[in-house]
Amino acid sequence: MLYLLVAAGGALGTLLRLAVGRLAIHLLGPGTVWGTFIVNVTGSFALGFFLAYALQRNGISGDLRAMVAIGLLGGYTTFSTLSYDTIRLLESGELTRAGINIVANLAVGLAAAYLGILSGRAL
């Protein structure tokens, strides 16, 4: 049953990721890396929040934690797209944007995860 729950969460996460990516393209134009950035930052916050909250509550089962953390949020966030987008920027000679893309995703993602953890613990 655990595998089915994680798979269902992953399917939802990938659909959500697709929607956010398409929305970013619609609002900001093709070739933007903002969709990946938004997904990674919001996913980092959500994972930090959910796990901090869930681990303080005995009523949230391990299966539900796996479905959300591994399935939903694992399917939603994406390191591979961050890597690909950065290589694409490097190949097109946009060294500064490539560097900013890496640093911003890591720094803001870590900050978002920390804020999520603090928020989840506060509830």
N, C-alpha and C positions, 0 to 999 in steps of 0.2 A: 504494500500500500504506500509506503514511503516514496518509492520510485515514481508512482503515479502522481502523487501530490507534488513532488518536485518538478516533474515534467509539466503538469498543469500550470504551476507557478511560472516555470520558464516560458511556456507558450504565452501567458499573459504579459510577462516582462518584455518579451521580444516584440509583441504587438504594441505595447506602450512605447518602447524605444523607437519603433518605426514611426509612430504618430508624432512623437516629439521631434524626430529628425526631419520629417516632412514639413512640420509646422515651421521649423527653423529655416528650411529652404524657401518655403512660401513667404516668410516674413523678411528674410535677409538675402535671398538669392542663392543660386547654385554655387558650389565651390566653397561654401562657408564651413568652418570647423565649430561653429557655435552649437550646433545640435549635439555633437559629441560632448562638448564642454558642459552643456546644461544637463545632459543625461548623467554624466559622471559625477557632477557636483550634487545634483538632487539625489542620485542613487547613494552617494557616500553619506549624505545626511540621513536619508531614510534607513540605511542599514545601521548606522550608529544609533539612531533613535530607537528603531525596532528592537535591536538586540539588547540595548541597555534597559529598555522598558520590559521586554519579555523575560529577561534573566532575573528581574526583581519580582516577577509575578509567577507564583507556582501554577496558576491556572492555564498558562500557555504551554501547550505540549511541545515536545521535541519535534514531532512531525509537522506541526504548524510553523515552528521556527525554521525548520528546513525548507518548507514550502516557500516561505516568504524570503528568507535570507539567501538560500542557495538557488531556488527556482526563480521566483519573481525578480528579485534584485540582481541575481546573477545573470539572468536573461536580459535585464534592463540595461545594466551598465556594460561598458565595453572598453577594455584596454587595447584590444586588437585594432579597433577603429582609430583610437588615439594614435597608435603607432603608425598606421597606414596614412592618416591625415598628415602627420608630422613628416614622414618620408616624402609624401607628395609636395609639401611645402619646400623641403630641402632640395628636391629635384628641380623645382621651378625657380630656385635661387632666392627664395624668401627665407633667408637664414634667421632674421630677427623674428619674424612671425612664427617660425618653427620653434625657436627657443622659448618665446612667450607661450606658445601652445603647451609645451611640455611643463614649464614651470607653473603656469596658471592652473592647469589640470591637477598637478600634484599638490601645490600649495593650497589652492582653494578647496580641492577635494578633501585634503587632510583637515582643514579648518571646518568644513561642513560636517565631516564625520565626528569631530570632537564636539561641535555644537549639537549634533544629533544625540550623542551619548549624554551630554549634560541635560538636554531636554528630556530624553527618555528617563533618566534617573530622577528628574525633578517631579515627574508625575506620580 
